[in-house]
Amino acid sequence: MKLTKVTFLMVVCLLVVFFIITSCAGNPITPNTPETNIIVATGSEGLLIFDVSNPTNPELISFLDEYAGAEGVCITGDYAYVADRENGLVIIDITNPEDPQELGHCDTNGCTWDVYVSGNYAYVADDYNGLVIIDISDPTNPQQIGHLDTNGYAWNVYVSGDYAYVADRENGLVIIDISDPTNPQQVGYYDTNGYALDVYVSGNYVYVADWDNGLLIIDISDPTNPQQIGHYDTNGYVLGVYVSENYAYVADWGSGLVIINISNPTNPQQIGHCDTDGGAWNVYISENYAYVADEGNGLVIIDISDPTNPQQIGHYNNNGYADDAYVSGNYAYVADRTNGLVIIDISDPTNPQQIGHCDTDGSARGVYVSGNYAYVADHTNGLVIIDISSPTNPQQEGHCDTDGTAYGVYVSGNYAYVADDDNGLVIIDISDPINPQQVGHYDTDRYAHGVYISENYAYVADHTNGLVIIDISSPTNPQQIGHYDTNAAAYGVYVSGNYAYVADDRNGFVIIDISDPTNPTLLSDMFWLTLTNLTGY
């Protein structure tokens, strides 16, 4: 069974994850309660719930990949309120963190980036649609009751008292009177000069993460006339901010976690810094720990008991950028861009363990397993053949350079079929795994990204050229016999029976009738989806 980037995290936890950690202050998970062990995050792979009872060894306890577009999350009581981009607001019951269940959903007209819950209302930063207010008194049936266009792109929102403070990107800080949730009114505005991406309110001050303009401190004692009183340039790119007592904890994409003393708001001073290996995107504080969403690096936990000397103590390790995976028996074989081939024991799916690794010289993008060998599409390094007879000690056996950029591979019989980007389809004789030889080639006109073999035909996902069908009955002389333009960019293909299923980027999921390979015809498409890979079993 071959797995994609999306489904793979359900059996193994080594994918790159782009986290947005909950920072809702309406009723966050706080220390010294049974819930203190739980951290909820959203990311490119969906909604993730972590047990951090041992901060040095955070564990993923549940995962919902259907919310792969989620950007923000707010926790109140037993519910997680998820800003799910084009899908609007989703309400999830997390009473049992190991088995979260969707309760309700409210579509918005924009693209939801963030959500803040206060009382019976959820306040949604809805991008070009501004601020949306949703009545959540019945979590199973949330209803929009208010809306205000902020004139910019609402990216983040924080509610304090009768006001909502919106980080409106190029439009700066927008202050909205929400005393009547059905009729919100803008009362204040401040141009931040940068890109307002996050906002946190404490007392009479609002702290704005203003991208390359650093951290801004704005006096909101008069919400109708906000005034900047302090500024600190981190020399990086400030994406997130969380305030606790006299400190502002800043997620700085260029340098990790930056701790700023704000006891004198007119003169903020950096006192501590902890570099993370990725791009710090957001931060959440609980007691003596900072939880950092670190793009490309996952979840980083930092001890801030001494703010002048923060120390990383825990990390949910993604180990790289997994692009593809193949499951055979009790093992998952992962094509990892930065780490080559990674082998994971999945005999206990609740506790996958990495047991083997073989670095390749390129950037592993695709993998196929047949017998005792793993065949890796290694980008500019062509095809790499790895002996996996001992999964704990995989060894490279053979290599065949291709003239293009290897993205995908499929093995059938004595041949490996490589989707070689602008070089089309490459056919390699692997009867001797130590000395593989190219025997055939077909230029597909565009950029071959995916390939599937069924009987005597190779089905190639050829980017903007759609689906190309190639007769491979003679591997030394492959010939195109059919073609279907999918209208977008074909990245992946799977064949079952008389149908080819194509992941066609912004055109979504395309189903093509291939009962006559010389004349493929469209059966169905789902243009509202955006797909770049798929598989089946």
C-alpha positions in Angstrom: 0.0 0.0 0.0 1.5 3.3 -1.1 0.8 6.4 1.1 0.7 10.1 0.3 2.0 13.0 2.2 -1.5 13.6 3.6 -2.4 10.1 4.8 1.1 9.2 5.9 1.0 11.0 9.2 -1.8 8.6 10.3 0.8 5.9 10.7 4.0 7.8 11.3 4.9 11.1 12.8 7.9 12.3 10.8 6.3 14.7 8.3 7.2 18.4 8.2 4.5 20.1 10.2 3.7 23.8 10.0 2.2 24.5 13.4 0.0 27.3 14.7 -0.2 26.8 18.5 -3.4 27.8 20.3 -2.9 31.2 21.9 -6.5 32.1 22.6 -6.8 33.8 26.0 -10.5 33.5 26.4 -10.1 30.4 28.5 -6.8 28.7 27.5 -5.5 25.5 28.8 -3.7 26.6 31.9 -1.3 25.0 34.4 -2.3 23.1 37.5 -5.4 21.5 35.9 -6.0 18.1 34.4 -6.0 19.8 30.9 -2.5 21.2 31.4 -0.9 18.3 29.6 -2.6 19.2 26.3 -1.4 21.5 23.5 -3.5 21.9 20.4 -1.9 23.0 17.1 -2.9 23.4 13.5 -0.6 22.8 10.6 -0.2 21.9 7.0 -1.1 18.3 8.0 -4.3 19.1 10.0 -5.3 19.5 13.6 -2.8 18.0 16.1 -3.2 17.3 19.8 -0.1 16.8 21.9 0.4 15.5 25.4 3.2 17.6 27.0 3.0 16.2 30.5 6.7 15.5 29.9 7.9 18.7 28.2 11.2 17.0 27.3 9.3 14.4 25.3 6.1 15.7 23.7 3.8 13.0 22.3 1.2 13.3 19.5 -1.9 11.7 20.8 -4.4 12.5 18.0 -4.6 13.9 14.6 -7.3 15.0 12.2 -6.0 15.4 8.6 -9.3 16.6 7.3 -8.4 20.1 8.6 -5.2 20.4 6.6 -6.0 24.0 5.7 -6.4 25.1 9.3 -4.5 28.2 10.3 -5.7 29.1 13.8 -7.3 27.5 16.9 -8.8 28.7 20.2 -9.6 26.4 23.1 -12.5 27.1 25.5 -13.6 24.5 27.9 -14.1 21.2 26.0 -14.1 22.7 22.6 -11.5 23.6 20.0 -12.6 26.4 17.6 -10.6 26.0 14.4 -10.0 28.7 11.7 -10.0 26.4 8.7 -9.3 28.8 5.9 -11.8 28.4 3.0 -13.8 26.0 5.2 -14.7 28.7 7.7 -15.1 28.0 11.4 -15.1 24.4 12.7 -16.0 23.4 16.2 -14.5 20.2 17.6 -15.3 18.5 20.9 -12.0 17.6 22.6 -13.5 16.2 25.8 -11.5 13.1 24.9 -8.3 14.4 23.4 -7.5 11.0 21.9 -10.8 11.0 20.0 -11.8 14.5 18.9 -15.1 14.9 17.2 -16.5 17.6 14.9 -19.6 19.2 16.4 -20.4 22.2 14.2 -19.4 24.3 11.2 -20.0 27.8 10.0 -18.9 28.9 6.5 -17.6 32.4 6.0 -17.2 34.4 2.8 -13.5 34.8 3.2 -10.5 32.8 4.3 -10.4 32.3 8.0 -6.9 32.8 9.5 -7.6 33.1 13.2 -10.3 32.9 15.8 -10.8 34.2 19.3 -13.7 33.1 21.6 -15.3 35.2 24.3 -18.5 34.2 25.9 -21.0 33.0 23.4 -19.2 34.4 20.4 -16.4 33.5 18.1 -14.6 36.4 16.5 -13.0 35.3 13.2 -10.2 37.1 11.2 -11.5 36.3 7.7 -8.8 37.8 5.5 -10.3 40.1 2.8 -13.7 39.6 4.4 -12.6 41.4 7.6 -14.1 40.5 11.0 -16.8 37.9 11.3 -18.8 37.4 14.5 -20.4 34.0 15.0 -22.9 33.0 17.7 -21.6 29.7 19.3 -24.1 29.3 22.1 -25.2 26.1 20.3 -21.9 24.6 19.3 -23.7 22.2 17.0 -25.2 25.0 15.0 -23.0 28.1 14.9 -24.5 31.1 13.2 -22.9 34.3 11.8 -24.6 37.4 13.3 -22.1 40.2 12.6 -19.5 41.4 10.1 -17.3 44.3 9.5 -15.0 44.9 6.5 -11.6 46.0 7.9 -10.4 47.3 4.5 -7.2 45.2 4.7 -6.6 41.5 5.2 -7.7 40.4 8.7 -5.0 38.0 9.8 -5.3 37.8 13.6 -7.8 38.9 16.3 -7.8 39.5 20.0 -10.8 40.4 22.1 -10.7 42.4 25.3 -13.8 43.9 26.9 -16.0 45.5 24.3 -13.3 45.7 21.7 -11.8 43.4 19.0 -8.3 44.2 18.0 -7.5 43.1 14.5 -4.1 42.6 12.9 -5.1 43.7 9.4 -1.8 43.1 7.6 -0.9 46.0 5.4 -3.7 48.0 6.9 -2.2 47.9 10.4 -4.2 47.7 13.6 -8.0 48.1 13.5 -10.0 48.5 16.7 -13.7 47.5 16.6 -16.5 48.1 19.1 -18.3 44.8 19.6 -20.6 45.8 22.4 -23.4 45.0 19.9 -22.1 41.8 18.2 -24.8 42.2 15.5 -23.5 45.6 14.5 -19.7 45.9 15.0 -18.3 49.4 14.4 -14.7 50.5 13.7 -13.6 53.1 16.3 -9.9 53.2 16.0 -7.0 52.6 13.7 -3.2 52.7 13.7 -0.9 52.3 10.7 1.9 50.1 11.8 4.2 50.6 8.7 4.9 46.9 8.4 2.6 43.9 8.1 0.5 43.4 11.2 0.3 39.6 11.6 -0.4 39.0 15.2 -1.8 40.9 18.1 -1.9 40.5 21.9 -3.7 42.8 24.4 -2.5 43.2 28.0 -3.9 46.1 30.2 -3.8 49.3 28.3 -1.4 48.1 25.7 -1.6 46.1 22.5 1.4 44.3 21.2 1.7 43.9 17.5 3.8 41.5 15.5 4.6 43.7 12.6 6.7 41.4 10.3 10.0 43.2 9.3 9.0 46.2 11.5 9.5 44.2 14.7 7.4 44.5 17.8 5.2 47.5 18.3 3.6 48.6 21.6 0.5 50.7 21.2 -1.4 52.6 24.0 -5.1 51.8 23.7 -6.3 53.5 26.9 -8.4 55.6 24.4 -9.4 53.0 21.8 -10.5 55.8 19.5 -7.0 57.2 19.4 -4.4 54.5 19.7 -0.8 55.8 20.0 2.5 53.9 19.5 4.7 54.3 22.6 7.3 51.6 22.1 9.1 49.6 19.4 11.7 46.9 19.2 13.3 45.8 16.0 14.4 42.2 16.2 16.2 42.4 12.9 14.2 39.4 11.8 10.6 38.9 10.8 8.1 38.9 13.7 5.1 36.6 13.1 3.8 35.9 16.6 3.7 37.5 20.1 2.5 36.3 23.5 2.7 38.5 26.7 3.1 37.2 30.2 3.8 39.6 33.1 6.7 41.9 32.2 7.8 40.0 29.1 6.8 39.7 25.5 7.7 36.4 23.9 8.2 36.9 20.1 8.2 34.3 17.4 10.9 35.7 15.1 11.0 33.8 11.8 14.6 34.7 11.3 16.0 33.9 14.7 13.6 31.8 16.9 12.3 32.9 20.2 13.1 36.4 21.3 12.2 37.6 24.9 11.7 41.3 25.4 11.4 43.1 28.7 8.3 45.3 28.5 8.2 46.6 32.2 8.8 50.0 30.6 6.6 49.9 27.5 8.3 53.0 26.1 11.7 51.4 26.1 11.4 47.6 25.4 14.7 45.7 25.7 15.7 42.2 24.5 16.9 40.1 27.4 16.9 36.6 26.1 17.0 34.6 22.9 16.8 30.9 21.9 17.5 30.0 18.3 15.3 27.3 16.8 16.2 25.3 13.7 13.2 26.3 11.6 11.2 29.4 11.1 9.4 30.5 14.3 5.8 31.2 13.4 3.9 31.4 16.7 4.4 31.0 20.4 2.3 30.0 23.4 3.3 30.4 27.1 2.3 28.1 30.0 4.1 28.5 33.3 7.8 28.1 32.7 7.6 26.9 29.2 7.3 28.5 25.7 5.8 26.3 23.0 7.1 27.5 19.6 5.6 26.7 16.3 8.7 26.3 14.2 8.1 26.0 10.5 9.9 23.0 9.0 11.0 21.9 12.4 7.7 21.2 14.3 7.1 21.9 17.9 9.9 23.3 20.1 9.6 23.5 23.9 11.7 26.0 25.7 12.3 26.5 29.4 11.9 30.2 30.2 12.2 30.0 34.0 15.2 32.2 33.5 14.1 34.7 30.8 17.6 35.8 30.3 18.8 32.3 29.4 16.0 30.3 27.7 16.9 26.7 27.0 15.3 24.3 24.5 14.3 21.1 26.4 11.9 19.3 24.1 11.1 18.9 20.5 8.5 17.0 18.4 10.9 15.9 15.8 9.9 15.9 12.2 13.3 14.9 11.0 13.0 16.6 7.6 10.6 17.0 4.7 8.9 13.7 3.9 7.5 13.8 0.3 6.4 10.2 -0.2 6.1 6.9 1.6 5.5 3.2 0.8 4.2 0.7 3.3 5.2 -3.0 3.1 4.5 -5.3 6.0 5.5 -3.8 9.3 7.6 -1.0 7.8 7.0 2.4 6.3 9.7 3.6 3.8 9.8 7.3 3.7 11.4 9.5 0.9 12.7 12.4 3.0 14.1 15.4 1.1 16.8 16.1 3.6 17.4 12.7 5.0 17.1 10.3 2.1 15.4 7.0 2.9 14.0 6.6 6.4 12.6 3.3 7.6 10.0 3.2 10.4 8.7 0.2 12.3 4.8 0.5 12.3 4.0 -2.8 13.9 2.5 -0.8 16.7 0.8 2.1 14.7 0.3 4.1 18.0 4.0 4.1 18.6 6.0 4.2 15.3 9.8 4.0 15.7 12.5 4.9 13.2 14.8 1.9 12.9 16.9 2.6 9.8 18.1 5.3 7.6 20.2 5.7 4.4 21.2 9.1 3.2 21.1 9.7 -0.5 23.2 12.3 -2.4 20.1 14.1 -3.8 16.7 15.0 -2.4 14.5 12.0 -2.1 11.1 12.7 -3.6 9.5 9.3 -4.3 9.9 5.7 -3.2 8.7 2.3 -4.3 9.5 -1.0 -2.6 9.8 -4.3 -4.4 11.3 -7.4 -2.7 14.5 -6.5 -0.8 15.0 -3.2 -2.5 13.7 0.3 -2.2 13.8 2.4 -5.3 14.2 6.1 -4.6 13.5 9.0 -7.0 16.3 11.2 -5.8 15.6 14.5 -7.6 18.8 15.7 -9.4 20.6 12.5 -8.4 18.3 10.2 -10.5 17.3 6.7 -9.3 18.9 5.2 -6.2 18.5 1.5 -5.3 18.8 0.6 -1.7 19.1 -2.9 -0.2 16.5 -3.1 2.7 16.9 -6.8 3.5 18.1 -5.6 6.9 15.7 -2.7 7.7 17.9 -1.5 10.5 20.9 -1.2 8.2 19.8 -0.2 4.7 22.6 0.1 2.1 22.8 1.8 -1.3 23.3 -0.9 -3.9 22.9 0.9 -7.2 22.4 4.2 -8.9 21.4 5.4 -12.4 21.6 9.1 -13.2 18.8 10.5 -15.3 19.0 13.6 -17.4 16.1 15.3 -15.6 14.9 15.6 -12.1 13.4 12.4 -10.7 10.1 13.0 -8.8 8.3 9.7 -8.9 9.1 6.0 -9.5 7.1 2.9 -10.1 8.6 -0.7 -10.4 7.1 -3.4 -12.5 9.0 -6.6 -13.2 12.6 -5.9 -14.1 12.0 -2.2 -14.8 11.8 1.0 -12.9 9.7 3.7 -14.5 10.9 7.2 -13.4 8.9 10.4 -13.7 11.8 12.7 -14.6 10.3 16.2 -14.8 11.3 18.0 -18.0 13.0 14.8 -19.2 9.7 12.9 -19.4 9.5 9.1 -18.7 12.7 7.2 -18.2 12.7 3.4 -18.2 15.5 1.6 -16.3 16.5 -2.1 -16.4 16.9 -3.1 -12.7 17.5 -6.9 -13.3 20.9 -6.2 -11.8 20.2 -3.8 -8.9 23.9 -3.1 -8.5 24.2 -1.9 -12.1 20.9 -0.4 -13.3 20.8 0.7 -16.9 18.5 3.1 -18.8 16.9 1.3 -21.7 14.1 3.5 -22.8 12.9 7.1 -22.7 9.9 9.1 -23.8 9.6 12.9 -23.8 6.2 13.8 -22.5 6.4 17.5 -23.5 6.0 19.0 -20.1 7.1 18.0 -16.5 6.5 14.4 -15.5 5.8 14.3 -11.8 4.0 11.1 -11.2 3.8 7.7 -12.9 1.6 4.5 -12.5 2.0 1.2 -14.4 -0.9 -1.0 -15.3 -0.4 -3.9 -17.6 1.4 -2.6 -20.8 0.7 1.1 -20.1 2.4 3.9 -18.2 0.2 6.6 -17.0 2.1 9.8 -16.5 1.0 12.9 -14.6 2.7 15.5 -16.8 2.0 18.8 -15.1 0.3 21.3 -17.4 0.1 18.7 -20.1 -2.3 16.6 -18.1 -2.4 12.8 -18.3 -0.2 11.0 -20.9 -0.7 7.3 -21.7 2.4 5.5 -23.0 2.6 2.0 -24.4 5.5 0.2 -22.7 5.0 -3.3 -24.2 8.5 -2.7 -25.6 10.4 -1.0 -22.8 13.2 0.0 -25.2 10.7 1.9 -27.5 7.9 3.4 -25.5 5.2 5.2 -27.5 2.5 7.6 -26.6 -1.0 6.4 -27.5 -3.3 8.6 -25.5 -3.5 12.0 -23.9 -6.0 14.0 -21.8 -5.6 17.7 -20.9 -6.8 18.1 -17.3 -6.8 21.9 -17.5 -4.5 22.5 -14.5 -1.2 20.8 -13.4 -1.3 17.0 -13.0 1.0 16.0 -10.1 -0.1 12.5 -9.2 -2.0 9.6 -10.8 -3.5 6.3 -9.6 -5.1 3.7 -11.8 -7.8 1.2 -10.8 -9.7 -0.8 -13.3 -10.8 1.4 -16.1 -10.2 4.6 -14.4 -7.3 7.0 -13.8 -7.5 9.3 -10.8 -5.5 12.4 -11.2 -4.4 15.0 -8.6 -4.7 18.1 -10.7 -3.6 20.9 -8.4 -6.2 23.8 -8.5 -8.5 21.7 -10.7 -8.8 19.2 -7.9 -9.6 15.5 -8.3 -10.1 14.4 -11.9 -11.4 11.0 -12.9 -10.7 9.8 -16.4 -12.1 6.8 -18.2 -9.2 4.8 -19.7 -11.1 1.8 -20.9 -9.9 2.8 -24.4 -6.3 4.0 -23.6 -6.1 5.6 -27.1 -9.1 7.8 -26.3 -9.3 8.7 -22.6 -12.4 10.7 -21.6 -13.4 12.8 -18.6 -15.7 11.1 -16.2 -15.7 13.6 -13.3 -13.8 16.3 -11.7 -13.9 18.0 -8.3 -12.6 21.5 -9.0 -13.1 22.8 -5.5 -10.2 20.7 -4.2 -6.5 21.5 -4.6 -4.5 18.4 -4.8 -0.8 17.6 -5.5 -0.7 13.9 -4.7 -2.9 10.9 -4.1 -2.9 7.1 -3.9 -5.2 4.2 -3.2 -5.2 0.6 -2.0 
